Amino acid sequence: MKSVVRFVLLVAACCALIVGASADAAGWSAKMTVPTHTPKARKAWPVKIVARSGGKNLKGTVQYHFIYKGQVVSTAGCIPTKPDPCPFNGTYKDVVRWPVRSAGIRLTFQATVKTKLGTKNLDWWVKVRR
């Protein structure tokens, strides 16, 4: 009897893994590429974000959040004076220039990517150098 129960549990676990893998494969991905955790103040720090589903580009928007000790201290978008999200189709490229006043403070740079399939937050810790 114990061996039958073990077998049923093993089959159930395998089915759960297969269903989970297929659900992940049917989902979408968002990836952020930046050059370093320690950018230099006032220098160009390129950001690249790619959103795809099934190998195809996804349309969406991206917005930046600057987080200090778990609290959003600033939000940025396409226009420096407005924090509106920036539209993109598959790939979004930008250049961030960190202010001198942020030097020496550990922050989280968060890119919030929104598509028709959902929202993902891409986090990257940063400590700006002078």
C-alpha positions in Angstrom: 0.0 0.0 0.0 2.8 2.4 0.9 4.5 1.8 -2.5 1.2 2.6 -4.3 0.9 5.9 -2.4 4.6 6.7 -3.1 4.0 6.0 -6.8 0.9 8.2 -6.9 2.8 11.0 -5.2 5.7 10.7 -7.6 3.4 10.8 -10.7 1.6 13.9 -9.2 4.9 15.6 -8.6 6.1 14.9 -12.2 2.8 16.2 -13.6 3.1 19.4 -11.6 6.6 19.9 -13.0 5.5 19.3 -16.6 2.5 21.7 -16.2 4.7 24.4 -14.5 7.3 24.1 -17.3 4.7 24.5 -20.0 3.1 27.5 -18.2 6.6 29.1 -18.0 7.3 28.4 -21.7 3.9 30.0 -22.7 4.7 33.1 -20.6 6.8 36.1 -21.5 10.2 37.4 -20.6 11.7 40.8 -19.9 15.4 41.2 -19.5 17.5 44.3 -18.6 21.1 44.7 -19.6 23.3 47.4 -17.9 27.1 47.6 -17.8 27.9 47.8 -14.1 26.6 48.1 -10.5 28.9 51.1 -10.0 28.3 53.7 -12.6 30.2 57.0 -12.6 28.2 60.2 -11.9 27.3 62.3 -14.9 28.7 59.6 -17.3 26.5 57.7 -19.8 25.2 54.4 -18.3 23.4 52.5 -21.2 20.2 50.6 -20.4 18.7 48.0 -22.7 15.4 46.2 -22.1 14.1 43.3 -24.2 10.5 41.9 -23.9 9.6 38.8 -25.8 7.0 36.0 -25.9 7.6 32.9 -27.9 10.6 34.5 -29.6 8.5 37.4 -30.8 8.8 41.0 -29.7 6.3 42.4 -27.3 4.9 46.0 -27.4 4.8 47.7 -24.0 6.0 50.5 -21.8 8.9 51.0 -19.4 9.2 53.3 -16.5 12.1 53.7 -14.0 11.9 53.8 -10.3 14.8 54.7 -8.0 14.5 53.0 -4.7 16.3 53.8 -1.4 15.8 51.4 1.5 12.6 50.0 0.0 11.0 53.4 -0.7 10.6 54.8 -4.2 12.4 58.2 -4.1 12.1 59.1 -7.7 10.3 58.0 -10.9 11.5 58.7 -14.5 10.1 58.3 -18.0 11.0 59.4 -21.5 10.8 63.1 -20.8 13.0 64.2 -17.9 10.3 66.5 -16.4 7.5 63.9 -16.7 7.5 60.4 -15.3 5.2 59.0 -18.0 6.1 55.5 -19.2 8.1 55.1 -22.5 6.6 53.0 -25.3 8.7 50.4 -27.1 8.3 47.4 -29.4 10.5 44.5 -28.3 13.6 46.5 -27.4 14.0 49.7 -25.5 17.4 51.5 -25.3 18.2 54.5 -23.1 21.1 56.2 -21.4 20.9 57.2 -17.7 23.2 59.8 -16.3 23.4 59.5 -12.5 23.5 62.8 -10.6 26.5 63.6 -8.3 24.2 63.8 -5.3 23.5 60.0 -5.6 27.2 59.1 -5.2 28.0 56.7 -2.4 24.4 55.7 -1.8 23.2 52.2 -2.5 20.0 52.4 -4.5 17.9 50.0 -6.5 17.3 50.9 -10.1 14.0 49.3 -11.1 12.6 49.2 -14.6 8.9 48.4 -14.6 7.9 46.7 -17.9 4.2 46.6 -18.8 2.9 44.5 -21.7 -0.5 43.1 -22.6 0.6 39.9 -20.9 1.4 41.5 -17.6 3.9 43.6 -15.6 7.5 42.7 -14.5 9.9 44.7 -12.3 13.5 44.4 -13.2 15.7 45.3 -10.3 19.5 46.2 -10.2 21.4 47.5 -7.3 23.6 50.5 -7.9 26.2 52.5 -6.0 27.2 55.6 -8.0 30.9 56.7 -8.0 32.1 60.3 -8.2 
